[in-house]
Amino acid sequence: MSSAIPGHDHAAPGSHPRSAPVARISRAVLTANARAAWECGIRSYDASILEADAWGHGVELVRDVIETVGLEAQTHHVSGNTVDSAPVASRSDMLSAAALFGLPGAEPSAAPALRLTGTVLSVKDLREGEGVSYGYAYRASADTRVALVTGGYAQGIVRALGGAVDVAIAGERHPVVGRVAMDVCVVDITDAAVRRGDEVLFLGDPAQDEPSLVEWVRAAGLTAGELVTMVGLRAGREETA
């Protein structure tokens, strides 16, 4: 069961609501991460966790989760626990954003609460030497097949990810090729049985060997907090159980 988070019930401009990329925020994962902190003796959280619409996760949802668990807000901002800094708290007695949202660098490690998926719009053959996307920065070194996928920089899939990260389709990884466009990107699928309408995973759980923020941070040179916040604020967003 899922529901739209208030303020995020409209598709991104230029995208059809049925196929626009969606950031799904798991209440169950947020709750499990907060309870894990409670079981470690943590009784408070830094109020900066609620900044920028709770780092793109939805402030109403996040506040409800942490208050239900019993954590109390502290107004002191922990070094390294703001959206635009490395998501690692310097105090062990306070819940960090990394631990709650499952970002890289969390201690202890935690599952990511946000999953970002798109949809295959079309599939076509690409011949050796043919290019895709802006300026044909990518040209096929051999005959292959590519998929046009919903999700671009307007939804937080930053341009630096083109040619640098993978997505997953039906559990198989495929590289993003060419420049990331405003609402779409291109994926090299070679001979995989990919069809229009298939789900494309941009961000998942690194513990399951899924594409994750670990790879995005390496490719983009931005912090995990910056990246996940952009996705959560720009993509369509849903709460899941």
PyMOL commands that set and color helices and strands:
alter all, ss='L'
color gray80, all
select helices_A, chain A and resi 27-39+47-56+59-69+97-101+134-136+153-155+159-161+206-208+213-220+224-234
alter helices_A, ss='H'
color red, helices_A
select strands_A, chain A and resi 2-4+22-26+44-46+72-74+114-126+131-132+138-139+144-150+166-169+172-177+184-188+199-203+236-240
alter strands_A, ss='S'
color yellow, strands_A
deselect
rebuild
show_as cartoon
